Every structure is written in C-alpha cells, then in structure tokens.
C-alpha cells in the first residue's frame, strides 16, 4: 500500500522528499566508486529492478485469511545488491509505479521511498538482517533474519503511512484506529514475504554457482539512517513542539519594556511601502499557512449559493478552455 | 491474461500515447515536470475542508488531456484503479468529523463530507496530472528531465534500465505464472501459495541473474566503462517558458484568491 498525494500535506511530503533525496544522493555518490570497480552492478541493478517490479504484480495468498499480499522487495534488493544499490533500485521502482499506475504520487514519492526503501535498506538490513544472518551460511539463521527483517520492514512501512497521514491532518481517521487497521494485516503480509524471501535466497544458494550477497559498505551501519531520522524528527516533528514563547530578541524587547516604543516609532514612507510589499508577497506569514485551521479544528469554509454558482462557472470555464484548445477533426 | 500481463500492456499503451506528435508532446519535458510538481504541491497546501477553491487547478490536467489528445476513457480507466485507497481512507470522515457546517440549501451537514470531497478532488487532480504527464512525455524524457533538474545520474540510469528490461523480465515471469496456472488443478486460488511462489521467483531470478551477466558482457563489448552518460534534451524555447510561468502563477493565484466564489458573486450579485 503506497502513500497517496491526496492524503499528504506539503510539509510532510517535502520533509520526507528531502530525507529520501538526501539518502539517494549519498547512495549515488557511494555507488559511483563501486560502479567503476564493478560495472556488472549496473546491469544487475537494472534487471533486478525489473524483476522486483514484475514480482510485485504477483499476489501471494495469505493462509487462513482469504486475503492476498505482494512482495515489497526492498529487503530482497538490499540482500542481493547491498543497501545503497537496493535503495536506488526500489526508488526507481516506486517512481515508475507512481508515473504509470498512479500507485503513490509525485509528492508522496519521497514518503514511499522512505517507507519502502530507507527503512528496509538502510535501517533494518544492517541492524537486523546482517546481525542475525551472520555470514549467510546457516539456512536457519538466514531464514530467521529474512522473516524478522521483512516483517519489521512491512510493519514499519505501514506504520509510516499511518503516521504520515495523521501528521498531514487531511483525513480524520484517528491514528490509533488507523494503526489498528494497518498493522495486523501487514504483520501477516510481512511474515509471508519473509518466508518467500528466505525461500528465494535458499533456493538461489542451492543452485549451481550459488549467489553471494553484496557486502555491506563500510561505515554504513546505521550512521546515515541516524542522520536521516534526525533530520526528519527535527523538521517534521520537533517543529510541532516549537516554543510559542518569544524568541531572544522579542524577549529582550519585552523585558526592556520597549515594545510600546517600537509601536510609537515614526514610520517612514519606505517602511510603509516595504511592509505593503511584504504583506503581498509573504507566502508563509509568521511561518503559518494562510487560512490555517483554527485550533478547535472547525472552520467555516464559506459555503454559500455564490460559492456553488462560482464552482459551476469555474468548471464550465475549464471545459470551455478545453474546447478551445481542442484541434478540429481532420476530414479524410 | 494475468495481472502482470495487464500491467505490461498498460505500460505499452502509455508509451504509445506519449510517442505521438501532439502539442503537449512538443512542450519541453522539464517544463511539464516542474509544472506538474508545482501544481500538485499547491494542491496539497489547501486546507482540508476546501472543495470549491480546488476546482481551478483542474484546468491543468484538462489542458494536458486536450493538448496531448489523450483518450478520456484511458484516463478514467487508470483513475478507477488508482483512487480506491484514497477513497477508503477518507470514507470515514463524515462519521469521524461530525461537526456541523451550514449548507447553502439550509440545514447543516457534517464537516467530514467537505473533507471527504476535498480528498477525492485532490486525488483526482493529482493522479490525473501525473498520469497525463506520463502520457504526454514518456518515461524516457521524464527521466532525462529529472537528470537535468539534479536527480543523481545513477538513479536516472536505473529508471531507464528498469524500463528497458521490464518487458523482458516481466513477460518471462508472466509466462512462468501462466504455465503454473495452466498446470494447476482444483479450485481457482487467490494468489500463488507462498511455498510455490518462492520456487517460481527463484527460477525466474536465476535466469534474471544470467541475463544480467549477458547484458553486462554486451555493454563491455560496446565500450561501457562504468560512467553514466545521458543524452541531452531538445533546446528550451520561449513557449516552454510561457507554459511554465503560467502554471506557476495560476496555481498561486488560485491559492490566494477564491476564484469560484469571486465568479459566483459577480454573477449573483452577492
């Protein structure tokens, strides 16, 4: 399940887009050196990306539920290609899905890359899979590692969608209920995906020539993940906790009882004109969106007969523009 | 035809739409991409109860639809597949947000109906904008535009590679699944059982690895040295500047001014 543009606010979308792009840029720089040394990785990434894209279209039945799920693929890509290459590949898969199938959206692409790529490739792969799987020679350890990592990846990805939706505030679905809807089914999907992934890895290892998972790039274990999480927390969450108290300058002015002096200060022509320009051009006055919802969450959107008539007229104008732009049919 | 085969067919159809010489196709891919991102971003910035004020932004997908000569039936078919998740999440709003708001025909309705309508309208405009961007530009030119706008070359090349081999690998997987279905006995199943799926995937994945090695050898034979090189897009023209400027200014205007209400007041004298 992918995050959609319609449920995302620009603040949340931009935060996750920035985080995901940061991870992708870092991954691209790290891969440049690897690609120079091992040009086979380019072909492998491309073809495995196509494989995961296609495999996501194949549903697997979930025993006992009558439902079905599909492979996410992020963990499998991280195991086969390494965390950075896996992230690049899953990001490309999500981009193609957003464009061709509107599965997710352009604004939500960053959030989807984070939910399905960053969490699995940069966080769970080094911290969970690599820790549990060890050198990959033990089938039991690989199976346990794959099942646990895929399950956590699916659950955290689903929780990410719920959290992003709640943070955006566009839907009124309460977060606890949303999580209660998403987590159980994704727990089961993650378990099955983990078993399928473990089975695929085991089957690959048993074939002639076997396969060797890409080694974890040095220094990647958790460091970048920590930075990205820190950036997200700072930008997206801590801003909610931003103090409403006056900043240092305002506090100082108040302490000096100089506020009234500021208000009484003579305002010249240049000051007035500058204030007018600022009022007209400021997109986020006082760092708030205009027409922000009042704190009680209720707003009167100005529904009226004039509004309905205007809406109909707007649609009619849109249709008129479409007719004007349309080319006349050519007579053969 | 399996779901995968349907998906590949849909991708081919989108590609064929983008390859036609239409007026929308003639506009630079970078201009269309930036305009689409901007429109979607402004759309997302509206408060959650706004419905009528979103309507002017519907002009963007309509213009792309007409100038790109994209069949409306194709767009509607894609929208029907893409919108159910959005509808599912917003469907409970009228019950979860029961605060009454005055309706123009008297009485009051739950505020949740407004937010549901807003969610649907946002979804319609955003999804159709993205689909029409693809149908009028094509994945290859969109990828080149993204590289011009700063996306890492590794990611852009990955998208191009994925697209190039999607049909090859996808058709192989579709044939494998179809063969499994034709050999299956008993009642139709909902999805492939996990223990059989892992065998199917492992089989195709092994052939995928072998194919990747053959592709790599072919690339080396053609002089590939590991560096990513991308082609250039056609020259930027004044009409591209005009297109982009219009679709930056118009959404901003729609964001700041309640255009439908203004028109309604003009006509009704309210």
HADDOCK unambig.tbl for C-alpha pairs under 7 A between the chains (distance, minus, plus):
assign (segid A and resid 4 and name CA) (segid B and resid 86 and name CA) 6.91 0.50 0.50
assign (segid A and resid 5 and name CA) (segid B and resid 123 and name CA) 6.69 0.50 0.50
assign (segid A and resid 5 and name CA) (segid B and resid 126 and name CA) 6.62 0.50 0.50
assign (segid A and resid 6 and name CA) (segid B and resid 44 and name CA) 6.95 0.50 0.50
assign (segid A and resid 6 and name CA) (segid B and resid 86 and name CA) 6.98 0.50 0.50
assign (segid A and resid 6 and name CA) (segid B and resid 119 and name CA) 5.60 0.50 0.50
assign (segid A and resid 6 and name CA) (segid B and resid 122 and name CA) 5.08 0.50 0.50
assign (segid A and resid 6 and name CA) (segid B and resid 123 and name CA) 4.65 0.50 0.50
assign (segid A and resid 7 and name CA) (segid B and resid 119 and name CA) 6.85 0.50 0.50
assign (segid A and resid 8 and name CA) (segid B and resid 44 and name CA) 6.67 0.50 0.50
assign (segid A and resid 9 and name CA) (segid B and resid 44 and name CA) 5.32 0.50 0.50
assign (segid A and resid 9 and name CA) (segid B and resid 45 and name CA) 6.23 0.50 0.50
assign (segid A and resid 10 and name CA) (segid B and resid 41 and name CA) 6.02 0.50 0.50
assign (segid A and resid 10 and name CA) (segid B and resid 44 and name CA) 5.56 0.50 0.50
assign (segid A and resid 10 and name CA) (segid B and resid 45 and name CA) 5.71 0.50 0.50
assign (segid A and resid 25 and name CA) (segid B and resid 152 and name CA) 6.26 0.50 0.50
assign (segid A and resid 28 and name CA) (segid B and resid 152 and name CA) 6.34 0.50 0.50
assign (segid A and resid 28 and name CA) (segid B and resid 154 and name CA) 5.84 0.50 0.50
assign (segid A and resid 35 and name CA) (segid B and resid 226 and name CA) 5.52 0.50 0.50
assign (segid A and resid 36 and name CA) (segid B and resid 226 and name CA) 4.94 0.50 0.50
assign (segid A and resid 36 and name CA) (segid B and resid 227 and name CA) 6.99 0.50 0.50
assign (segid A and resid 39 and name CA) (segid B and resid 226 and name CA) 5.07 0.50 0.50
assign (segid A and resid 40 and name CA) (segid B and resid 216 and name CA) 5.57 0.50 0.50
assign (segid A and resid 43 and name CA) (segid B and resid 212 and name CA) 5.34 0.50 0.50
assign (segid A and resid 43 and name CA) (segid B and resid 215 and name CA) 6.40 0.50 0.50
assign (segid A and resid 43 and name CA) (segid B and resid 216 and name CA) 5.67 0.50 0.50
assign (segid A and resid 44 and name CA) (segid B and resid 209 and name CA) 6.96 0.50 0.50
assign (segid A and resid 44 and name CA) (segid B and resid 212 and name CA) 5.29 0.50 0.50
assign (segid A and resid 45 and name CA) (segid B and resid 158 and name CA) 6.97 0.50 0.50
assign (segid A and resid 46 and name CA) (segid B and resid 158 and name CA) 5.61 0.50 0.50
assign (segid A and resid 46 and name CA) (segid B and resid 161 and name CA) 4.74 0.50 0.50
assign (segid A and resid 46 and name CA) (segid B and resid 162 and name CA) 4.83 0.50 0.50
assign (segid A and resid 47 and name CA) (segid B and resid 162 and name CA) 6.31 0.50 0.50
assign (segid A and resid 47 and name CA) (segid B and resid 165 and name CA) 6.11 0.50 0.50
assign (segid A and resid 47 and name CA) (segid B and resid 208 and name CA) 6.64 0.50 0.50
assign (segid A and resid 47 and name CA) (segid B and resid 212 and name CA) 6.12 0.50 0.50
assign (segid A and resid 49 and name CA) (segid B and resid 162 and name CA) 5.56 0.50 0.50
assign (segid A and resid 50 and name CA) (segid B and resid 162 and name CA) 4.93 0.50 0.50
assign (segid A and resid 50 and name CA) (segid B and resid 165 and name CA) 5.99 0.50 0.50
assign (segid A and resid 50 and name CA) (segid B and resid 166 and name CA) 4.55 0.50 0.50
assign (segid A and resid 50 and name CA) (segid B and resid 169 and name CA) 6.32 0.50 0.50
assign (segid A and resid 51 and name CA) (segid B and resid 169 and name CA) 5.97 0.50 0.50
assign (segid A and resid 51 and name CA) (segid B and resid 170 and name CA) 6.79 0.50 0.50
assign (segid A and resid 54 and name CA) (segid B and resid 4 and name CA) 6.64 0.50 0.50
assign (segid A and resid 54 and name CA) (segid B and resid 170 and name CA) 5.12 0.50 0.50
assign (segid A and resid 57 and name CA) (segid B and resid 3 and name CA) 6.47 0.50 0.50
assign (segid A and resid 57 and name CA) (segid B and resid 4 and name CA) 5.32 0.50 0.50
assign (segid A and resid 58 and name CA) (segid B and resid 4 and name CA) 6.80 0.50 0.50
assign (segid A and resid 59 and name CA) (segid B and resid 191 and name CA) 4.77 0.50 0.50
assign (segid A and resid 59 and name CA) (segid B and resid 192 and name CA) 6.33 0.50 0.50
assign (segid A and resid 60 and name CA) (segid B and resid 191 and name CA) 4.36 0.50 0.50
assign (segid A and resid 60 and name CA) (segid B and resid 192 and name CA) 4.53 0.50 0.50
assign (segid A and resid 60 and name CA) (segid B and resid 193 and name CA) 5.66 0.50 0.50
assign (segid A and resid 60 and name CA) (segid B and resid 194 and name CA) 5.88 0.50 0.50
assign (segid A and resid 61 and name CA) (segid B and resid 190 and name CA) 5.68 0.50 0.50
assign (segid A and resid 61 and name CA) (segid B and resid 191 and name CA) 4.59 0.50 0.50
assign (segid A and resid 61 and name CA) (segid B and resid 192 and name CA) 5.70 0.50 0.50
assign (segid A and resid 61 and name CA) (segid B and resid 193 and name CA) 5.35 0.50 0.50
assign (segid A and resid 61 and name CA) (segid B and resid 194 and name CA) 6.77 0.50 0.50
assign (segid A and resid 68 and name CA) (segid B and resid 190 and name CA) 6.76 0.50 0.50
assign (segid A and resid 68 and name CA) (segid B and resid 191 and name CA) 6.25 0.50 0.50
assign (segid A and resid 88 and name CA) (segid B and resid 155 and name CA) 5.91 0.50 0.50
assign (segid A and resid 89 and name CA) (segid B and resid 158 and name CA) 6.66 0.50 0.50
assign (segid A and resid 92 and name CA) (segid B and resid 155 and name CA) 6.65 0.50 0.50
assign (segid A and resid 92 and name CA) (segid B and resid 158 and name CA) 6.45 0.50 0.50
assign (segid A and resid 92 and name CA) (segid B and resid 159 and name CA) 5.14 0.50 0.50
assign (segid A and resid 99 and name CA) (segid B and resid 130 and name CA) 5.98 0.50 0.50
assign (segid A and resid 99 and name CA) (segid B and resid 131 and name CA) 6.01 0.50 0.50
assign (segid A and resid 99 and name CA) (segid B and resid 134 and name CA) 6.13 0.50 0.50
assign (segid A and resid 100 and name CA) (segid B and resid 11 and name CA) 6.38 0.50 0.50
assign (segid A and resid 100 and name CA) (segid B and resid 131 and name CA) 6.54 0.50 0.50
assign (segid A and resid 100 and name CA) (segid B and resid 134 and name CA) 6.99 0.50 0.50
assign (segid A and resid 101 and name CA) (segid B and resid 78 and name CA) 6.90 0.50 0.50
assign (segid A and resid 101 and name CA) (segid B and resid 82 and name CA) 6.92 0.50 0.50
assign (segid A and resid 102 and name CA) (segid B and resid 82 and name CA) 5.80 0.50 0.50
assign (segid A and resid 102 and name CA) (segid B and resid 127 and name CA) 5.79 0.50 0.50
assign (segid A and resid 102 and name CA) (segid B and resid 130 and name CA) 6.92 0.50 0.50
assign (segid A and resid 102 and name CA) (segid B and resid 131 and name CA) 6.59 0.50 0.50
assign (segid A and resid 103 and name CA) (segid B and resid 82 and name CA) 6.27 0.50 0.50
assign (segid A and resid 105 and name CA) (segid B and resid 127 and name CA) 6.82 0.50 0.50
assign (segid A and resid 106 and name CA) (segid B and resid 37 and name CA) 6.91 0.50 0.50
assign (segid A and resid 107 and name CA) (segid B and resid 40 and name CA) 6.81 0.50 0.50
assign (segid A and resid 107 and name CA) (segid B and resid 41 and name CA) 6.77 0.50 0.50
assign (segid A and resid 170 and name CA) (segid B and resid 48 and name CA) 5.14 0.50 0.50
assign (segid A and resid 171 and name CA) (segid B and resid 90 and name CA) 5.73 0.50 0.50
assign (segid A and resid 171 and name CA) (segid B and resid 93 and name CA) 6.54 0.50 0.50
assign (segid A and resid 172 and name CA) (segid B and resid 93 and name CA) 5.42 0.50 0.50
assign (segid A and resid 172 and name CA) (segid B and resid 96 and name CA) 6.04 0.50 0.50
assign (segid A and resid 172 and name CA) (segid B and resid 97 and name CA) 6.41 0.50 0.50
assign (segid A and resid 173 and name CA) (segid B and resid 92 and name CA) 6.89 0.50 0.50
assign (segid A and resid 173 and name CA) (segid B and resid 93 and name CA) 6.75 0.50 0.50
assign (segid A and resid 173 and name CA) (segid B and resid 96 and name CA) 6.77 0.50 0.50
assign (segid A and resid 192 and name CA) (segid B and resid 194 and name CA) 6.90 0.50 0.50
assign (segid A and resid 196 and name CA) (segid B and resid 194 and name CA) 6.09 0.50 0.50
assign (segid A and resid 196 and name CA) (segid B and resid 198 and name CA) 5.08 0.50 0.50
assign (segid A and resid 199 and name CA) (segid B and resid 198 and name CA) 5.57 0.50 0.50
assign (segid A and resid 200 and name CA) (segid B and resid 198 and name CA) 5.22 0.50 0.50
assign (segid A and resid 200 and name CA) (segid B and resid 199 and name CA) 6.87 0.50 0.50
assign (segid A and resid 200 and name CA) (segid B and resid 201 and name CA) 6.67 0.50 0.50
assign (segid A and resid 200 and name CA) (segid B and resid 202 and name CA) 4.99 0.50 0.50
assign (segid A and resid 203 and name CA) (segid B and resid 202 and name CA) 6.13 0.50 0.50
assign (segid A and resid 204 and name CA) (segid B and resid 202 and name CA) 6.21 0.50 0.50
assign (segid A and resid 204 and name CA) (segid B and resid 206 and name CA) 6.90 0.50 0.50
assign (segid A and resid 292 and name CA) (segid B and resid 47 and name CA) 6.76 0.50 0.50
assign (segid A and resid 300 and name CA) (segid B and resid 101 and name CA) 6.59 0.50 0.50
assign (segid A and resid 301 and name CA) (segid B and resid 49 and name CA) 6.70 0.50 0.50
assign (segid A and resid 301 and name CA) (segid B and resid 50 and name CA) 6.55 0.50 0.50
assign (segid A and resid 303 and name CA) (segid B and resid 103 and name CA) 6.29 0.50 0.50
assign (segid A and resid 303 and name CA) (segid B and resid 104 and name CA) 6.11 0.50 0.50
assign (segid A and resid 304 and name CA) (segid B and resid 104 and name CA) 4.76 0.50 0.50
assign (segid A and resid 305 and name CA) (segid B and resid 104 and name CA) 5.55 0.50 0.50
assign (segid A and resid 306 and name CA) (segid B and resid 261 and name CA) 5.84 0.50 0.50
assign (segid A and resid 306 and name CA) (segid B and resid 264 and name CA) 4.33 0.50 0.50
assign (segid A and resid 306 and name CA) (segid B and resid 265 and name CA) 5.23 0.50 0.50
assign (segid A and resid 306 and name CA) (segid B and resid 268 and name CA) 6.43 0.50 0.50
assign (segid A and resid 306 and name CA) (segid B and resid 270 and name CA) 6.64 0.50 0.50
assign (segid A and resid 307 and name CA) (segid B and resid 260 and name CA) 6.11 0.50 0.50
assign (segid A and resid 307 and name CA) (segid B and resid 261 and name CA) 4.42 0.50 0.50
assign (segid A and resid 307 and name CA) (segid B and resid 264 and name CA) 5.72 0.50 0.50
assign (segid A and resid 309 and name CA) (segid B and resid 264 and name CA) 4.90 0.50 0.50
assign (segid A and resid 310 and name CA) (segid B and resid 260 and name CA) 3.93 0.50 0.50
assign (segid A and resid 310 and name CA) (segid B and resid 261 and name CA) 5.02 0.50 0.50
assign (segid A and resid 310 and name CA) (segid B and resid 262 and name CA) 6.77 0.50 0.50
assign (segid A and resid 310 and name CA) (segid B and resid 263 and name CA) 4.86 0.50 0.50
assign (segid A and resid 310 and name CA) (segid B and resid 264 and name CA) 3.61 0.50 0.50
assign (segid A and resid 311 and name CA) (segid B and resid 52 and name CA) 5.58 0.50 0.50
assign (segid A and resid 311 and name CA) (segid B and resid 55 and name CA) 6.94 0.50 0.50
assign (segid A and resid 311 and name CA) (segid B and resid 260 and name CA) 4.75 0.50 0.50
assign (segid A and resid 314 and name CA) (segid B and resid 55 and name CA) 6.81 0.50 0.50
assign (segid A and resid 314 and name CA) (segid B and resid 56 and name CA) 6.39 0.50 0.50
assign (segid A and resid 314 and name CA) (segid B and resid 260 and name CA) 5.73 0.50 0.50
assign (segid A and resid 315 and name CA) (segid B and resid 55 and name CA) 6.83 0.50 0.50
assign (segid A and resid 318 and name CA) (segid B and resid 59 and name CA) 5.47 0.50 0.50
assign (segid A and resid 322 and name CA) (segid B and resid 62 and name CA) 6.40 0.50 0.50
assign (segid A and resid 322 and name CA) (segid B and resid 63 and name CA) 6.15 0.50 0.50
assign (segid A and resid 322 and name CA) (segid B and resid 66 and name CA) 6.07 0.50 0.50
assign (segid A and resid 325 and name CA) (segid B and resid 66 and name CA) 6.58 0.50 0.50
assign (segid A and resid 325 and name CA) (segid B and resid 67 and name CA) 6.64 0.50 0.50
assign (segid A and resid 326 and name CA) (segid B and resid 66 and name CA) 5.80 0.50 0.50
assign (segid A and resid 326 and name CA) (segid B and resid 67 and name CA) 6.81 0.50 0.50
